[in-house]
Amino acid sequence: MTPEQLAEIIAADRVIAVRQALAEDIGSGDITAQLIPAEQHSTARVITRENCIIAGTEWVDEVFQQLDPKVKVTWHTKDGAKALANDVLFELEGNARSLMTGERTALNFLQLLSGVATKCREYADLVEGTGVKLLDTRKTIPGLRSAQKYAVTCGGCYNHRIGLYDAFLIKENHIMACGGIEAAIKAAHEIAPGKPVEVEVENLAEFELALKAGADIIMLDEFSDADTRAAIQHSKTAAIAAKIEVSGNIKQDNLKSKSQPGVDYISIGALTKHCQAIDLSMRLRQY
């Protein structure tokens, strides 16, 4: 998938996600906002209460574009930038009811995606200089796949496949159902020539089978460091080279030992499923 194609998917998903988020929050109408005079004009500031990496500015923009296009959003940061506690992230100006109605939805997107980006930056810093690329997985919040994967890149990590359609990932159950590693890889090349074919293996014997069958990427699932080194060495002498991905029980405290020379990728589900939202706050200022 090209960057342009991915950008189109993210943009389309963003419109849908924001529409659904506003609908679930507003429902039949924001009754509390009706306490405010209909024509009242206000400004507001949004700050972060903790250090973070920013991601999700366009989701905030989309919230107010759909809710009230007259609301002006002025950013003092950008996606991928570091923000310190108490920094002003953006300011709003417009109808006070619109600002209050859109506040929670806008901040929900920004705090979640910034949480993902912040977690990713923590992991990325640990492998800086090794040449290893850290990959996300499909362990994402339903409906927010592309948003979270975008946030991953803001934090300095990389996307694995986006879904089930853009690359093969042949795992244990696929292998069993297909009749073996070689048969599964052969079928994949026939079904979608040109699509990346990755195989997850659980031991060195399976690794050798995947290597001989022509897998593009071989995922070493919970291999010991010694077995990982053996697989890398064997790959160097193979007639057809394959990229090496390490996966399974990857944490911050063992990431460095897993990032040994010869490892191309490390996939980590925690990048998207163990993130903690950033604490943000909005303060209204009335004219």
GICORNOR-V108681 format. One record per helix or strand. SS is the DSSP state (H for helix, E for strand). FROM is the first residue (numbers start at 0). LEN is the number of residues. If there is no record, write none. Layout:
BEGIN
ss	from	len
SS	FROM	LEN
SS	FROM	LEN
END
This chain:
BEGIN
ss	from	len
H	2	24
H	32	3
E	40	8
E	51	2
H	56	11
E	71	4
E	81	2
E	87	8
H	95	31
E	132	3
H	144	10
E	157	1
E	167	3
H	171	7
H	180	11
E	196	5
H	203	10
E	216	5
H	224	12
E	242	5
H	254	4
E	264	3
H	269	4
E	279	7
END
